[in-house]
């Protein structure tokens, strides 16, 4: 495979976490890991760029102490009742919660919901696994 050399800037904490992760899994090729991570991110984001119908899961980890976040999450889901099928809430520890939101509908609506959730203060991680479906 053809490659190109480029430079990137990383947050020092991200850099430290990357190096620790590499030690844990026994890998020394930082470029390879960054390449795989970027490909994963691009693939994930492209799944929301399409048109038509989609189905999948939005995963949110958040700090439940942050600014009425649980109410805001519920409010967002109510704003998207046309695509929200169900959700599952899990208490991870005294500070963090995990929420899975199952969605089905127009990809542009799913994209809008993800964009809205990403703006909420207190969200630590938001991921999605959305697949195009035919109807």
SEMAR-6478 format. One record per residue (C-alpha): residue in one letter; chain; x, y, z. Coordinates in Angstrom, 1 decimal. Example, Ala and Ser with C-alpha at 12.3 -4.5 7.8 and 13.67 -1.06 7.14 Angstrom:
2
<pt residuo="A" cadena="A" east="12.3" north="-4.5" up="7.8"/>
<pt residuo="S" cadena="A" east="13.7" north="-1.1" up="7.1"/>
//
This chain:
135
<pt residuo="X" cadena="A" east="0.0" north="0.0" up="0.0"/>
<pt residuo="X" cadena="A" east="1.3" north="3.5" up="-0.9"/>
<pt residuo="X" cadena="A" east="1.8" north="5.8" up="2.0"/>
<pt residuo="X" cadena="A" east="2.4" north="9.5" up="2.5"/>
<pt residuo="X" cadena="A" east="4.3" north="11.1" up="5.4"/>
<pt residuo="X" cadena="A" east="2.6" north="13.9" up="7.3"/>
<pt residuo="X" cadena="A" east="2.8" north="15.5" up="10.7"/>
<pt residuo="X" cadena="A" east="0.0" north="15.9" up="13.3"/>
<pt residuo="X" cadena="A" east="-0.4" north="17.6" up="16.6"/>
<pt residuo="X" cadena="A" east="-1.8" north="15.7" up="19.5"/>
<pt residuo="X" cadena="A" east="-3.0" north="16.7" up="23.0"/>
<pt residuo="X" cadena="A" east="-0.3" north="15.6" up="25.5"/>
<pt residuo="X" cadena="A" east="-2.8" north="13.4" up="27.3"/>
<pt residuo="X" cadena="A" east="-3.9" north="11.7" up="24.1"/>
<pt residuo="X" cadena="A" east="-0.3" north="11.1" up="23.2"/>
<pt residuo="X" cadena="A" east="0.4" north="9.5" up="26.6"/>
<pt residuo="X" cadena="A" east="-2.7" north="7.3" up="26.3"/>
<pt residuo="X" cadena="A" east="-1.7" north="6.2" up="22.8"/>
<pt residuo="X" cadena="A" east="1.8" north="5.2" up="24.0"/>
<pt residuo="X" cadena="A" east="0.3" north="3.3" up="27.0"/>
<pt residuo="X" cadena="A" east="-2.2" north="1.6" up="24.7"/>
<pt residuo="X" cadena="A" east="0.6" north="0.6" up="22.3"/>
<pt residuo="X" cadena="A" east="2.6" north="-1.0" up="25.2"/>
<pt residuo="X" cadena="A" east="-0.5" north="-2.9" up="26.4"/>
<pt residuo="X" cadena="A" east="-1.2" north="-4.4" up="22.9"/>
<pt residuo="X" cadena="A" east="2.5" north="-4.8" up="22.0"/>
<pt residuo="X" cadena="A" east="2.5" north="-2.6" up="19.0"/>
<pt residuo="X" cadena="A" east="5.2" north="-0.2" up="18.1"/>
<pt residuo="X" cadena="A" east="3.8" north="1.4" up="14.9"/>
<pt residuo="X" cadena="A" east="2.2" north="4.6" up="16.0"/>
<pt residuo="X" cadena="A" east="1.4" north="5.6" up="12.4"/>
<pt residuo="X" cadena="A" east="-0.5" north="2.3" up="11.8"/>
<pt residuo="X" cadena="A" east="-2.6" north="2.8" up="14.9"/>
<pt residuo="X" cadena="A" east="-3.4" north="6.4" up="14.0"/>
<pt residuo="X" cadena="A" east="-4.2" north="5.3" up="10.4"/>
<pt residuo="X" cadena="A" east="-6.7" north="2.6" up="11.6"/>
<pt residuo="X" cadena="A" east="-8.3" north="5.1" up="14.1"/>
<pt residuo="X" cadena="A" east="-8.8" north="7.7" up="11.4"/>
<pt residuo="X" cadena="A" east="-10.2" north="5.2" up="9.0"/>
<pt residuo="X" cadena="A" east="-12.6" north="4.0" up="11.7"/>
<pt residuo="X" cadena="A" east="-13.7" north="7.6" up="12.5"/>
<pt residuo="X" cadena="A" east="-14.2" north="8.4" up="8.8"/>
<pt residuo="X" cadena="A" east="-16.2" north="5.3" up="8.2"/>
<pt residuo="X" cadena="A" east="-18.4" north="6.0" up="11.2"/>
<pt residuo="X" cadena="A" east="-19.0" north="9.6" up="10.2"/>
<pt residuo="X" cadena="A" east="-19.7" north="8.7" up="6.6"/>
<pt residuo="X" cadena="A" east="-22.5" north="6.4" up="7.7"/>
<pt residuo="X" cadena="A" east="-24.4" north="9.6" up="8.8"/>
<pt residuo="X" cadena="A" east="-23.7" north="11.4" up="5.6"/>
<pt residuo="X" cadena="A" east="-25.9" north="9.2" up="3.4"/>
<pt residuo="X" cadena="A" east="-29.5" north="9.5" up="2.5"/>
<pt residuo="X" cadena="A" east="-32.4" north="7.2" up="2.9"/>
<pt residuo="X" cadena="A" east="-33.4" north="5.0" up="5.9"/>
<pt residuo="X" cadena="A" east="-31.1" north="3.8" up="8.6"/>
<pt residuo="X" cadena="A" east="-31.1" north="1.7" up="11.7"/>
<pt residuo="X" cadena="A" east="-28.6" north="1.5" up="14.6"/>
<pt residuo="X" cadena="A" east="-27.5" north="2.4" up="18.0"/>
<pt residuo="X" cadena="A" east="-26.3" north="5.7" up="19.5"/>
<pt residuo="X" cadena="A" east="-24.1" north="5.1" up="22.5"/>
<pt residuo="X" cadena="A" east="-23.6" north="7.9" up="25.0"/>
<pt residuo="X" cadena="A" east="-21.4" north="7.9" up="28.2"/>
<pt residuo="X" cadena="A" east="-21.9" north="11.0" up="30.3"/>
<pt residuo="X" cadena="A" east="-21.3" north="12.5" up="33.7"/>
<pt residuo="X" cadena="A" east="-24.7" north="12.6" up="35.4"/>
<pt residuo="X" cadena="A" east="-23.6" north="15.5" up="37.6"/>
<pt residuo="X" cadena="A" east="-23.2" north="17.8" up="34.7"/>
<pt residuo="X" cadena="A" east="-25.8" north="20.5" up="34.3"/>
<pt residuo="X" cadena="A" east="-29.1" north="18.5" up="34.3"/>
<pt residuo="X" cadena="A" east="-27.8" north="16.2" up="31.6"/>
<pt residuo="X" cadena="A" east="-30.3" north="13.4" up="32.1"/>
<pt residuo="X" cadena="A" east="-33.2" north="15.8" up="31.6"/>
<pt residuo="X" cadena="A" east="-31.5" north="17.1" up="28.4"/>
<pt residuo="X" cadena="A" east="-30.9" north="13.6" up="27.1"/>
<pt residuo="X" cadena="A" east="-34.6" north="12.8" up="27.6"/>
<pt residuo="X" cadena="A" east="-35.6" north="16.0" up="26.0"/>
<pt residuo="X" cadena="A" east="-33.5" north="15.3" up="22.9"/>
<pt residuo="X" cadena="A" east="-35.0" north="11.8" up="22.6"/>
<pt residuo="X" cadena="A" east="-38.5" north="13.3" up="22.9"/>
<pt residuo="X" cadena="A" east="-37.6" north="15.7" up="20.1"/>
<pt residuo="X" cadena="A" east="-36.8" north="12.7" up="17.9"/>
<pt residuo="X" cadena="A" east="-39.7" north="10.4" up="18.7"/>
<pt residuo="X" cadena="A" east="-40.1" north="9.7" up="15.0"/>
<pt residuo="X" cadena="A" east="-36.8" north="7.8" up="15.0"/>
<pt residuo="X" cadena="A" east="-36.2" north="6.6" up="18.6"/>
<pt residuo="X" cadena="A" east="-37.3" north="3.0" up="19.1"/>
<pt residuo="X" cadena="A" east="-36.1" north="2.5" up="22.7"/>
<pt residuo="X" cadena="A" east="-33.2" north="3.2" up="25.0"/>
<pt residuo="X" cadena="A" east="-31.3" north="1.4" up="27.8"/>
<pt residuo="X" cadena="A" east="-29.8" north="3.3" up="30.7"/>
<pt residuo="X" cadena="A" east="-26.9" north="1.8" up="32.8"/>
<pt residuo="X" cadena="A" east="-25.2" north="3.2" up="35.9"/>
<pt residuo="X" cadena="A" east="-21.5" north="2.7" up="35.4"/>
<pt residuo="X" cadena="A" east="-20.3" north="4.2" up="38.7"/>
<pt residuo="X" cadena="A" east="-21.2" north="7.1" up="41.0"/>
<pt residuo="X" cadena="A" east="-20.4" north="9.6" up="38.4"/>
<pt residuo="X" cadena="A" east="-20.9" north="8.1" up="34.9"/>
<pt residuo="X" cadena="A" east="-23.9" north="6.6" up="33.1"/>
<pt residuo="X" cadena="A" east="-24.2" north="4.8" up="29.8"/>
<pt residuo="X" cadena="A" east="-27.2" north="5.2" up="27.5"/>
<pt residuo="X" cadena="A" east="-27.9" north="3.2" up="24.4"/>
<pt residuo="X" cadena="A" east="-30.5" north="4.7" up="22.1"/>
<pt residuo="X" cadena="A" east="-31.9" north="2.5" up="19.3"/>
<pt residuo="X" cadena="A" east="-32.9" north="4.5" up="16.2"/>
<pt residuo="X" cadena="A" east="-34.6" north="3.8" up="13.0"/>
<pt residuo="X" cadena="A" east="-35.6" north="6.2" up="10.3"/>
<pt residuo="X" cadena="A" east="-34.3" north="8.8" up="7.9"/>
<pt residuo="X" cadena="A" east="-30.5" north="9.1" up="8.1"/>
<pt residuo="X" cadena="A" east="-30.7" north="12.9" up="8.0"/>
<pt residuo="X" cadena="A" east="-32.9" north="12.8" up="11.2"/>
<pt residuo="X" cadena="A" east="-30.4" north="10.4" up="12.9"/>
<pt residuo="X" cadena="A" east="-27.5" north="12.7" up="11.9"/>
<pt residuo="X" cadena="A" east="-29.4" north="15.6" up="13.3"/>
<pt residuo="X" cadena="A" east="-30.0" north="13.8" up="16.6"/>
<pt residuo="X" cadena="A" east="-26.3" north="12.8" up="16.9"/>
<pt residuo="X" cadena="A" east="-25.2" north="16.4" up="16.2"/>
<pt residuo="X" cadena="A" east="-27.6" north="17.7" up="18.9"/>
<pt residuo="X" cadena="A" east="-26.3" north="15.1" up="21.4"/>
<pt residuo="X" cadena="A" east="-22.7" north="16.0" up="20.7"/>
<pt residuo="X" cadena="A" east="-23.4" north="19.6" up="21.8"/>
<pt residuo="X" cadena="A" east="-24.6" north="18.6" up="25.3"/>
<pt residuo="X" cadena="A" east="-22.3" north="19.5" up="28.1"/>
<pt residuo="X" cadena="A" east="-21.4" north="16.5" up="30.2"/>
<pt residuo="X" cadena="A" east="-21.1" north="14.0" up="27.3"/>
<pt residuo="X" cadena="A" east="-17.9" north="12.1" up="27.7"/>
<pt residuo="X" cadena="A" east="-18.2" north="9.7" up="24.7"/>
<pt residuo="X" cadena="A" east="-20.7" north="9.5" up="21.9"/>
<pt residuo="X" cadena="A" east="-20.5" north="6.8" up="19.3"/>
<pt residuo="X" cadena="A" east="-22.9" north="5.5" up="16.7"/>
<pt residuo="X" cadena="A" east="-23.3" north="2.4" up="14.6"/>
<pt residuo="X" cadena="A" east="-25.8" north="3.2" up="11.9"/>
<pt residuo="X" cadena="A" east="-26.5" north="1.0" up="8.9"/>
<pt residuo="X" cadena="A" east="-28.5" north="1.8" up="5.7"/>
<pt residuo="X" cadena="A" east="-31.6" north="-0.2" up="5.2"/>
<pt residuo="X" cadena="A" east="-34.0" north="-0.5" up="2.4"/>
<pt residuo="X" cadena="A" east="-37.7" north="-0.1" up="2.9"/>
//
